[in-house]
Amino acid sequence: MHYDVIIVGSGAAGLAAALYAQRYALKALVAGKEFGGETATAGTIENWPGSKEIDGYELVKNMKEHAESVGAEVREGMVSRIEKDKNCFNVFFEDGKEEHSRAVILAIGARRRRLNLPREKEFTGKGVHYCVTCDGPLFTGKTVAMVGGGDSSVKGINFLGEYAEKIYFIFRTEEPRAEPMNMRRLEDLGDKVVYIPENEVTELQGENMLEKVVLARPHEGSKELQVQGLFVEIGFDPDKTFAEQLGLELDKSGYLKTDNMMRTNVEGVYAAGDATNHFGSFKQDITASALGTVAATAAADYVKGSQGACEHYNKKSPQGE
């Protein structure tokens, strides 16, 4: 199949890009291994304009339906490789499928950081978790720990507070850094939350499941904490897979480097959302969506200015462009 633009990533940035691409009369395909990206597992969102409160999955579901209503195709599947062939892009999927497009928008987000501790991989899903909204309810009435210190970790504890009996909050700084509203909710949890500042987890212990974590410095006379679960919210690392394949420039933090219209250094390739560092550490659904719309706008200008440039593409669009 031949498309005007293939959007890699089906989170807020990718779905917003798909909506705008279709409105610009482009034939768009959105592909993502995990539908909705981080937004789908964000839990309750209270800062999306027009909705006082909306579940993250519901938000991206609405965005998907909106994009599909104007003709965008949304496909579940992981893109494993992208090649540029003159003015065309060959996009290969993990399942062996191959598609072609005249432009590509990378809305691939970023990868959750791990603690990089021995046995972390072994205990993943067996006491070590990275998605509070996915796995928090599993720890009803249990003792857990949260490693973080930023807004995401505080929001995670607020969610866990509905289920866990006790939550150790472990962070490296003197004080956590979060939005005032989220901090107030954290304080409302009272003695359920035990603060462990200026500390970190150095070891994970247990037989078949996580049973305890070891701290760098003692807390109340001991370096060991007995826990049934450990949640990790320490930020993200950019995904460099497609940068290496396509020769894309990265910024000093390793994110895809773009201009103000989300163009990369490779003609026909655009980036949006958390794959970029456009707004620095301020990464929100609304900013990701905005960047997706800008990327789609730039891609539309490129595609419409290079009709027939891609030899694989049928010059007459199925939409009658």
Secondary structure as UniProt FT lines:
FT   STRAND          2..8
FT   HELIX           12..23
FT   TURN            24..25
FT   STRAND          28..32
FT   TURN            35..36
FT   HELIX           37..41
FT   STRAND          44..45
FT   TURN            49..50
FT   STRAND          54..55
FT   HELIX           56..69
FT   TURN            70..71
FT   STRAND          73..76
FT   STRAND          79..85
FT   TURN            86..87
FT   STRAND          88..93
FT   TURN            94..95
FT   STRAND          98..106
FT   STRAND          110..112
FT   TURN            118..119
FT   HELIX           120..123
FT   TURN            125..127
FT   STRAND          128..129
FT   HELIX           132..135
FT   HELIX           136..139
FT   TURN            140..141
FT   STRAND          143..148
FT   HELIX           151..160
FT   TURN            161..163
FT   STRAND          166..171
FT   HELIX           180..188
FT   HELIX           190..192
FT   STRAND          193..196
FT   STRAND          201..205
FT   STRAND          212..219
FT   TURN            220..221
FT   STRAND          222..226
FT   STRAND          229..232
FT   STRAND          236..238
FT   HELIX           241..246
FT   TURN            252..253
FT   TURN            260..261
FT   TURN            267..268
FT   STRAND          269..271
FT   HELIX           273..275
FT   TURN            278..281
FT   HELIX           285..304
FT   TURN            307..308
FT   TURN            311..312
FT   TURN            318..319
//
